[in-house]
Amino acid sequence: MANVTHTSTLAQSAQTYAREYMAKTREFSRNANLYVLHVIGMDMIHGSFTVLFNLYLLAVGFDITFIGLRLMIGFIASAVTAMPAGLVSDRIGRKASFILGDGIGAVIGLVMISTQSELILLWGPALGAFFGNLHHTSEAAFMMENSRKSERVHLFSVAGSFRTLSAMGGALIAGMVPALFIDDIGAVAAYRYASYAGLSLWFISLAPALMLRPLEAEEQPERQTGRVKRAANVFAGLFADIRHPRRIAYFVLTSGLLAVGTAAVAPLLNVVFHEGHIHAGEGEIGVVFAAGELSLAAATLFVPLVAAKMLKVDAIALMRVLSLPFILAMGFLPLALGEGALLIVLAGASHVGRVATFRMSRPLDDAFNMEVLEPRERATSTGIEIAVGAAVSSGAVWLGARLLDSGDYTTPFVIMATFYLVATLIYWKVFRPLERSGAQTTKERPLLAAGEATAG
């Protein structure tokens, strides 16, 4: 009887949560709804490229080392252009910045999947890095400044879920189209047509983004400063608006450590599944990646519930720690099982578990970071994080590619788990006291002020 009562209570709680969640989404502003539509179309290509692009490069005759070199160039270019992109975002406006980054990014993606030129394939990441940074440094800040405070947690949660569902659709297309037509038209053509489908939706996604309009919000930096300040020189302009250097320094440190761990494996994960001991086909890779996105979409819907029950920093740390067993399993399962269908299933399940746990922390991480920084420093802070993360990722992805090319498919996962753990411990130790103190976007206190002294 007690078990029945407990189950009934859980069911009622779930129903109540679902009703409240839906009520919140029905109250979304016009901007919030348009933003959700935008991310649905935009992220289709991310799912497709995650599955296919490295396999496309292998199919046209390049090796894993070339793939690593290309990724390294992209990360270096991203590091060089990230802070200038943040500055440009502050100057021309958030909306113009992320739409420009999106539109040109789509064109670059179309060129990349349509060429076999080594020169173009190596220049493409360098060119795309600036416009990708222009998008990434602007989008979260724009939605923070042009949405209602009451809807933000649910907005980032819903957008995150639809983003991953869209990537799931792209991954399925990327896996199924080649599996169905590769015998008839060849691998290269099949990879291209699957990518074209995702790219077409990327272009369409620009329409709702263009319809976004500024709100009369209290957090718009332009309204606080009267006009955008002109710095005496570029470097002064990059840092002129920073009010919380210590917070930003720790955001940069922890995101940089996470970037090292991620870059050692994630950009080459389709190569791991296809070329390593797993030997999965395109269709199997597509299903595994799509399942990962689906699990993340479902998990992200519960982010507001987690945020209501726990401190954001506690929830972020918990989700990242839970991802570690899945990461290590992906590295050591091939050693324990050898090849075969069971390895594909378990490695795929481990990938799904890692995605659902680690990436579930992102909406909360975005919300927390934006909350404890002032409007005028948000895009610049994001730009610095991207610059440092990309710089350290360039070395990590090169090392990962060399290890994979040598046949070592275990060490990259050990590197990933180690850096994730260190970054999580630092993040939790530093920012938990800040969140508990209720500190928001007030002027930075002395470096070792009361309440934060023990965090350093």
Backbone torsions as a table, in degrees:
resi	resn	phi	psi	omega
1	MET	NA	-41.9	-179.7
2	ALA	-61.8	-39.1	179.6
3	ASN	-65.8	-39.1	179.2
4	VAL	-64.3	-43.0	179.1
5	THR	-63.0	-42.6	179.4
6	HIS	-62.9	-42.6	179.1
7	THR	-63.6	-42.0	178.7
8	SER	-62.6	-40.1	179.5
9	THR	-64.6	-41.7	178.1
10	LEU	-63.3	-40.9	179.8
11	ALA	-63.8	-42.4	178.6
12	GLN	-64.5	-39.3	178.4
13	SER	-64.3	-40.9	179.0
14	ALA	-64.8	-41.8	178.8
15	GLN	-64.3	-41.9	178.6
16	THR	-62.6	-44.0	179.2
17	TYR	-62.1	-42.6	-179.7
18	ALA	-62.9	-42.9	180.0
19	ARG	-64.4	-43.9	179.9
20	GLU	-65.5	-37.9	179.8
21	TYR	-63.7	-46.9	179.9
22	MET	-64.4	-37.7	178.0
23	ALA	-61.5	-40.0	178.3
24	LYS	-64.4	-41.5	-178.6
25	THR	-69.5	-31.4	177.3
26	ARG	-68.5	-19.9	178.5
27	GLU	-90.4	4.5	179.9
28	PHE	-56.9	142.7	175.2
29	SER	-73.3	170.6	178.0
30	ARG	-58.4	-44.2	179.2
31	ASN	-60.7	-42.2	-178.5
32	ALA	-61.5	-45.1	-179.8
33	ASN	-65.7	-40.1	178.2
34	LEU	-65.6	-37.6	179.6
35	TYR	-64.4	-40.4	177.7
36	VAL	-61.8	-43.4	177.6
37	LEU	-61.6	-39.4	-179.9
38	HIS	-61.4	-47.6	-175.9
39	VAL	-69.6	-26.7	178.3
40	ILE	-60.6	-48.0	-179.3
41	GLY	-74.4	-37.0	-173.8
42	MET	-65.7	-38.2	-170.5
43	ASP	-89.4	-0.8	174.6
44	MET	-58.7	-44.1	-176.4
45	ILE	-69.1	-28.6	179.2
46	HIS	-63.0	-40.7	176.7
47	GLY	-64.2	-41.0	-179.7
48	SER	-65.6	-48.1	-177.2
49	PHE	-68.2	-33.3	178.5
50	THR	-59.8	-38.5	-179.7
51	VAL	-80.2	-42.6	-161.6
52	LEU	-102.9	-34.5	-162.8
53	PHE	-63.7	-44.4	177.5
54	ASN	-64.0	-35.8	176.9
55	LEU	-67.0	-34.5	174.9
56	TYR	-61.3	-44.1	179.1
57	LEU	-63.0	-40.6	175.9
58	LEU	-63.9	-38.4	-177.2
59	ALA	-67.5	-32.1	-179.7
60	VAL	-89.1	4.3	169.2
61	GLY	112.6	2.4	178.5
62	PHE	-86.5	157.2	-179.5
63	ASP	-103.0	178.4	-176.8
64	ILE	-65.3	-33.9	179.2
65	THR	-63.5	-39.4	176.2
66	PHE	-63.5	-41.6	177.5
67	ILE	-60.0	-43.1	177.5
68	GLY	-63.4	-40.2	177.8
69	LEU	-62.3	-44.0	179.4
70	ARG	-62.6	-43.8	178.7
71	LEU	-65.2	-38.6	178.9
72	MET	-62.7	-43.2	177.6
73	ILE	-59.8	-43.0	178.9
74	GLY	-61.6	-43.0	179.8
75	PHE	-66.5	-41.7	178.9
76	ILE	-62.1	-45.3	178.8
77	ALA	-63.5	-37.0	177.6
78	SER	-64.3	-39.5	178.3
79	ALA	-64.1	-42.0	-177.1
80	VAL	-68.9	-35.4	-172.4
81	THR	-98.4	-6.2	-172.6
82	ALA	-64.4	-50.4	-178.7
83	MET	-67.1	-42.8	172.4
84	PRO	-58.8	-35.8	177.6
85	ALA	-64.1	-40.6	176.1
86	GLY	-62.2	-39.1	177.6
87	LEU	-65.8	-43.8	177.7
88	VAL	-61.0	-40.8	178.1
89	SER	-59.2	-42.7	178.8
90	ASP	-66.5	-26.5	-175.7
91	ARG	-88.2	-46.1	-174.8
92	ILE	-95.4	-7.6	178.2
93	GLY	104.3	149.3	-176.4
94	ARG	-65.1	-45.8	-174.8
95	LYS	-63.4	-50.3	179.8
96	ALA	-59.6	-36.0	-176.8
97	SER	-67.0	-50.9	-174.5
98	PHE	-75.8	-25.0	175.3
99	ILE	-72.5	-42.6	176.9
100	LEU	-62.1	-43.4	178.1
101	GLY	-61.8	-41.1	178.6
102	ASP	-63.8	-50.6	-174.0
103	GLY	-62.1	-48.6	-179.9
104	ILE	-70.7	-33.0	175.3
105	GLY	-59.5	-38.9	178.2
106	ALA	-65.1	-40.3	178.5
107	VAL	-63.3	-43.7	179.1
108	ILE	-62.2	-41.8	177.3
109	GLY	-59.8	-39.8	178.5
110	LEU	-63.2	-41.9	178.9
111	VAL	-65.7	-42.9	-175.4
112	MET	-62.1	-41.8	-176.7
113	ILE	-79.8	-7.1	-176.6
114	SER	-106.1	-1.0	-175.1
115	THR	-120.1	156.8	171.1
116	GLN	-120.4	9.8	-178.7
117	SER	-74.3	123.3	179.6
118	GLU	-61.1	-40.3	-178.5
119	LEU	-63.7	-46.6	-179.3
120	ILE	-66.3	-40.3	-179.6
121	LEU	-65.4	-28.4	178.1
122	LEU	-84.7	-30.9	177.1
123	TRP	-79.3	-27.9	-177.1
124	GLY	-55.5	-49.3	179.2
125	PRO	-61.2	-34.5	179.6
126	ALA	-65.9	-43.5	178.8
127	LEU	-70.0	-43.1	-178.1
128	GLY	-67.3	-23.6	-177.1
129	ALA	-62.5	-43.6	-178.1
130	PHE	-63.6	-46.5	-177.0
131	PHE	-71.9	-30.6	173.0
132	GLY	-65.1	-41.6	177.2
133	ASN	-65.5	-38.0	178.2
134	LEU	-60.0	-39.5	176.6
135	HIS	-68.1	-51.2	-171.8
136	HIS	-68.6	-33.5	179.8
137	THR	-75.6	-12.0	-172.7
138	SER	-109.7	-34.3	-168.2
139	GLU	-64.7	-52.4	-178.3
140	ALA	-62.7	-40.6	179.8
141	ALA	-65.0	-39.8	179.2
142	PHE	-61.9	-46.4	-178.3
143	MET	-70.1	-31.2	175.9
144	MET	-64.3	-39.7	-175.2
145	GLU	-85.8	-14.2	-175.8
146	ASN	-127.3	34.1	172.0
147	SER	-137.7	161.1	-179.6
148	ARG	-78.8	143.6	-178.8
149	LYS	-58.0	-35.7	-176.3
150	SER	-68.1	-19.1	-174.7
151	GLU	-107.1	-2.6	-167.4
152	ARG	-65.8	-47.2	-178.5
153	VAL	-60.0	-45.8	179.4
154	HIS	-68.2	-35.4	178.9
155	LEU	-63.8	-49.9	178.9
156	PHE	-62.7	-33.7	179.2
157	SER	-68.8	-50.5	-179.4
158	VAL	-64.1	-44.5	178.9
159	ALA	-60.8	-41.0	177.8
160	GLY	-62.2	-40.1	179.4
161	SER	-66.3	-45.9	178.9
162	PHE	-67.9	-33.3	176.2
163	ARG	-59.4	-44.9	-178.5
164	THR	-74.1	-34.5	175.0
165	LEU	-63.1	-38.7	177.6
166	SER	-65.8	-43.7	176.5
167	ALA	-62.5	-34.9	176.4
168	MET	-61.4	-45.2	177.5
169	GLY	-60.5	-41.5	177.8
170	GLY	-63.4	-39.8	178.9
171	ALA	-65.3	-40.4	178.3
172	LEU	-63.8	-43.8	177.2
173	ILE	-60.8	-44.3	-178.6
174	ALA	-63.7	-31.5	179.1
175	GLY	-84.2	-40.9	-172.9
176	MET	-77.9	-41.2	-176.5
177	VAL	-60.9	-51.6	177.2
178	PRO	-60.7	-39.3	-179.1
179	ALA	-61.7	-34.8	-177.9
180	LEU	-80.3	-35.1	-168.9
181	PHE	-118.3	-0.5	-173.8
182	ILE	-63.5	-31.9	179.5
183	ASP	-71.8	-27.6	-177.0
184	ASP	-88.6	-40.9	-172.8
185	ILE	-116.6	-4.7	179.7
186	GLY	90.9	158.6	-174.1
187	ALA	-65.3	-43.5	-175.4
188	VAL	-62.4	-48.9	-179.9
189	ALA	-64.5	-40.2	179.9
190	ALA	-63.1	-42.2	177.9
191	TYR	-62.6	-40.4	-179.2
192	ARG	-65.8	-47.3	-177.3
193	TYR	-63.5	-38.1	177.4
194	ALA	-63.7	-37.9	179.5
195	SER	-72.1	-34.3	178.6
196	TYR	-60.7	-35.4	179.9
197	ALA	-62.1	-44.6	178.1
198	GLY	-67.2	-39.3	180.0
199	LEU	-63.9	-36.0	179.7
200	SER	-62.3	-40.3	177.3
201	LEU	-70.1	-31.2	175.7
202	TRP	-60.1	-46.0	177.7
203	PHE	-62.5	-42.4	-179.8
204	ILE	-62.8	-33.0	-177.2
205	SER	-64.9	-14.7	178.4
206	LEU	-69.7	-24.0	-177.3
207	ALA	-61.9	-55.5	177.9
208	PRO	-63.5	-30.0	178.0
209	ALA	-64.5	-39.3	178.3
210	LEU	-65.7	-24.2	-178.6
211	MET	-84.4	-8.6	177.2
212	LEU	-64.0	144.1	179.7
213	ARG	-137.0	148.8	-178.9
214	PRO	-62.8	142.8	175.0
215	LEU	-94.5	162.2	172.2
216	GLU	-81.9	66.6	-173.2
217	ALA	-98.8	150.1	-178.1
218	GLU	-76.5	-10.8	-172.6
219	GLU	-105.4	11.7	179.1
220	GLN	-77.4	123.7	-175.0
221	PRO	-61.4	-33.1	-179.2
222	GLU	-63.6	-32.7	-179.5
223	ARG	-75.6	-26.6	179.7
224	GLN	-79.4	-32.4	-175.3
225	THR	-98.6	-12.6	-177.9
226	GLY	85.4	-44.8	175.7
227	ARG	-157.6	163.7	178.3
228	VAL	-72.1	129.6	-177.6
229	LYS	-76.1	143.8	175.0
230	ARG	-99.0	116.7	-178.7
231	ALA	-77.6	154.6	-179.6
232	ALA	-66.2	-31.8	175.9
233	ASN	-148.1	170.6	-173.0
234	VAL	-61.2	-44.7	-174.7
235	PHE	-69.5	-37.5	175.4
236	ALA	-63.5	-38.0	179.6
237	GLY	-64.9	-34.5	-178.8
238	LEU	-64.2	-35.6	-172.3
239	PHE	-113.5	3.0	-173.0
240	ALA	-62.7	-30.0	-173.2
241	ASP	-97.3	3.9	-178.5
242	ILE	-72.6	125.7	178.4
243	ARG	-115.2	-14.7	-176.9
244	HIS	-129.5	68.4	-175.2
245	PRO	-62.0	-35.6	-177.9
246	ARG	-68.5	-44.6	178.4
247	ARG	-60.9	-45.4	-178.8
248	ILE	-63.9	-38.7	179.5
249	ALA	-60.1	-41.8	179.6
250	TYR	-74.9	-33.3	173.0
251	PHE	-60.5	-43.1	-179.1
252	VAL	-66.5	-43.6	-179.9
253	LEU	-61.0	-51.0	-176.1
254	THR	-69.7	-38.8	177.9
255	SER	-67.7	-32.0	177.0
256	GLY	-66.7	-40.9	176.7
257	LEU	-64.0	-42.6	176.6
258	LEU	-62.2	-37.4	-179.2
259	ALA	-64.4	-39.5	177.3
260	VAL	-60.3	-49.2	-179.9
261	GLY	-61.3	-42.5	-179.3
262	THR	-66.9	-45.9	-174.9
263	ALA	-66.2	-24.1	-179.7
264	ALA	-66.3	-21.2	-175.3
265	VAL	-133.1	-52.1	-164.7
266	ALA	-55.4	-44.7	-179.3
267	PRO	-64.6	-16.1	-176.9
268	LEU	-114.8	16.1	-173.4
269	LEU	-65.9	-34.5	176.5
270	ASN	-66.4	-32.0	175.6
271	VAL	-67.5	-40.3	177.6
272	VAL	-57.2	-46.8	-178.1
273	PHE	-71.0	-34.6	-173.7
274	HIS	-87.5	-43.1	-172.2
275	GLU	-100.1	-22.6	-176.4
276	GLY	-78.7	-158.0	-177.5
277	HIS	-66.7	-19.1	-175.6
278	ILE	-72.9	-39.6	177.7
279	HIS	54.1	48.4	177.6
280	ALA	-83.1	147.0	175.8
281	GLY	-83.6	174.1	-178.3
282	GLU	-58.8	-42.9	-179.9
283	GLY	-63.3	-41.9	179.6
284	GLU	-66.7	-40.1	177.6
285	ILE	-63.5	-42.8	178.7
286	GLY	-59.7	-43.4	179.6
287	VAL	-65.6	-42.6	-179.9
288	VAL	-62.9	-47.7	-179.4
289	PHE	-66.3	-38.2	177.7
290	ALA	-65.3	-40.0	177.5
291	ALA	-63.1	-37.1	176.3
292	GLY	-62.6	-43.5	178.3
293	GLU	-67.0	-37.9	179.1
294	LEU	-64.4	-43.5	179.2
295	SER	-63.4	-37.1	178.4
296	LEU	-68.0	-41.1	178.9
297	ALA	-60.1	-43.0	179.1
298	ALA	-67.8	-43.0	-178.2
299	ALA	-66.3	-37.0	-176.6
300	THR	-65.1	-27.0	178.2
301	LEU	-61.5	-21.8	-178.4
302	PHE	-95.1	5.4	179.2
303	VAL	-59.3	-44.7	177.6
304	PRO	-60.4	-35.2	178.4
305	LEU	-65.6	-44.0	178.0
306	VAL	-62.3	-41.9	-179.1
307	ALA	-64.0	-30.9	179.8
308	ALA	-77.3	-26.6	-175.6
309	LYS	-94.5	-22.9	-173.3
310	MET	-135.3	162.3	166.1
311	LEU	-63.0	144.2	179.5
312	LYS	-57.3	-43.6	-177.8
313	VAL	-64.0	-40.6	176.8
314	ASP	-60.9	-44.3	-179.1
315	ALA	-64.7	-41.6	178.6
316	ILE	-60.7	-46.7	-179.4
317	ALA	-64.1	-43.2	-179.7
318	LEU	-60.3	-46.6	-178.6
319	MET	-62.7	-39.3	-178.9
320	ARG	-70.3	-38.6	178.0
321	VAL	-65.9	-38.2	-179.9
322	LEU	-64.3	-21.7	179.7
323	SER	-76.3	-19.0	-172.0
324	LEU	-63.0	-45.0	178.4
325	PRO	-59.9	-35.2	179.3
326	PHE	-68.3	-39.6	178.6
327	ILE	-62.1	-47.8	-178.9
328	LEU	-66.2	-34.5	178.0
329	ALA	-61.4	-40.2	-179.8
330	MET	-64.3	-30.7	179.9
331	GLY	-79.8	-33.3	-172.6
332	PHE	-103.3	-16.6	179.2
333	LEU	-57.9	-43.1	178.6
334	PRO	-59.8	-32.4	178.6
335	LEU	-70.6	-32.8	-176.5
336	ALA	-84.4	-33.7	-171.0
337	LEU	-108.2	-20.0	-172.6
338	GLY	73.8	-152.3	-179.1
339	GLU	-95.6	162.8	175.7
340	GLY	137.8	174.6	-176.9
341	ALA	-63.5	-37.5	-179.4
342	LEU	-62.0	-39.1	178.6
343	LEU	-63.5	-42.2	178.9
344	ILE	-60.5	-43.9	-178.6
345	VAL	-64.8	-48.0	-176.2
346	LEU	-71.9	-38.6	176.2
347	ALA	-65.1	-39.7	176.6
348	GLY	-63.3	-42.8	178.2
349	ALA	-63.4	-37.3	178.0
350	SER	-66.2	-39.6	175.7
351	HIS	-61.4	-44.3	178.9
352	VAL	-60.2	-44.2	179.8
353	GLY	-63.4	-41.0	179.1
354	ARG	-64.2	-45.2	-179.0
355	VAL	-62.4	-46.0	-175.7
356	ALA	-65.8	-31.3	-177.9
357	THR	-88.9	-57.8	-174.4
358	PHE	-64.7	-50.2	-174.1
359	ARG	-75.1	-14.6	174.6
360	MET	-63.7	-22.8	-178.8
361	SER	-76.1	-14.3	-172.5
362	ARG	-62.8	-47.1	179.5
363	PRO	-58.4	-40.9	178.2
364	LEU	-67.1	-39.0	178.8
365	ASP	-62.4	-45.6	177.3
366	ASP	-59.6	-47.5	-177.7
367	ALA	-62.8	-44.7	-178.5
368	PHE	-65.2	-46.0	-179.4
369	ASN	-59.2	-44.5	-178.8
370	MET	-67.7	-34.2	-177.7
371	GLU	-67.8	-37.5	-173.7
372	VAL	-94.7	7.2	173.5
373	LEU	-118.2	152.0	178.7
374	GLU	-79.1	154.0	-175.4
375	PRO	-52.4	-41.1	-175.2
376	ARG	-72.6	-13.4	-177.9
377	GLU	-107.2	-3.6	-173.2
378	ARG	-65.2	-52.0	-177.9
379	ALA	-66.0	-38.6	178.3
380	THR	-63.9	-41.7	177.3
381	SER	-60.6	-45.3	178.6
382	THR	-61.4	-39.7	178.4
383	GLY	-62.3	-41.2	177.9
384	ILE	-64.6	-43.2	178.3
385	GLU	-59.0	-44.5	-179.6
386	ILE	-64.5	-41.7	-178.7
387	ALA	-61.4	-50.4	-178.7
388	VAL	-66.9	-43.7	179.5
389	GLY	-60.0	-42.2	179.6
390	ALA	-68.1	-37.9	-179.5
391	ALA	-62.1	-47.3	-179.1
392	VAL	-73.8	-28.0	178.5
393	SER	-67.8	-30.1	-178.6
394	SER	-60.5	-42.0	176.9
395	GLY	-71.6	-38.0	-177.8
396	ALA	-66.2	-42.5	-178.1
397	VAL	-69.9	-34.1	176.2
398	TRP	-65.1	-44.5	177.7
399	LEU	-62.4	-44.4	178.9
400	GLY	-59.8	-42.9	179.6
401	ALA	-64.9	-40.4	179.4
402	ARG	-66.4	-39.6	177.6
403	LEU	-63.5	-44.3	179.3
404	LEU	-65.2	-40.1	-179.3
405	ASP	-64.9	-27.5	177.9
406	SER	-84.4	-3.1	180.0
407	GLY	93.9	6.1	179.3
408	ASP	-93.1	103.1	-178.4
409	TYR	-105.4	14.8	-179.3
410	THR	-110.2	-48.0	-175.5
411	THR	-56.4	-40.4	178.9
412	PRO	-57.5	-35.2	179.1
413	PHE	-72.2	-33.6	175.6
414	VAL	-64.6	-42.5	176.6
415	ILE	-59.6	-45.2	-179.1
416	MET	-58.9	-50.9	-177.7
417	ALA	-62.5	-40.7	-178.2
418	THR	-64.0	-47.6	-178.7
419	PHE	-69.5	-34.8	175.7
420	TYR	-61.3	-43.0	-178.0
421	LEU	-64.8	-47.1	-179.3
422	VAL	-62.1	-45.2	-180.0
423	ALA	-61.7	-41.0	-178.1
424	THR	-66.3	-42.5	179.9
425	LEU	-63.1	-42.5	179.1
426	ILE	-65.2	-45.5	-178.9
427	TYR	-58.3	-47.3	-177.9
428	TRP	-64.7	-43.1	-177.7
429	LYS	-66.8	-36.9	-175.7
430	VAL	-81.1	-46.4	-168.0
431	PHE	-95.5	-16.7	177.5
432	ARG	-61.6	-46.7	177.3
433	PRO	-60.8	-34.6	178.8
434	LEU	-64.1	-46.1	179.9
435	GLU	-67.9	-39.9	179.3
436	ARG	-63.0	-32.7	179.8
437	SER	-75.1	-10.7	-179.4
438	GLY	76.0	16.0	-178.3
439	ALA	-68.3	131.5	176.2
440	GLN	-116.3	-142.3	-173.5
441	THR	-85.4	60.8	171.6
442	THR	-94.0	165.5	-177.9
443	LYS	-63.1	141.5	-177.2
444	GLU	-56.2	130.0	175.1
445	ARG	-79.7	172.3	176.3
446	PRO	-53.2	153.8	-168.3
447	LEU	-53.9	-37.4	-179.8
448	LEU	-120.7	51.1	-178.5
449	ALA	-71.5	165.9	178.7
450	ALA	-58.9	139.6	-180.0
451	GLY	92.8	-25.5	178.7
452	GLU	-117.8	-7.1	-177.2
453	ALA	-60.4	-42.0	-178.7
454	THR	-72.6	-18.9	-178.1
455	ALA	-75.3	-25.3	-176.1
456	GLY	-80.3	NA	NA
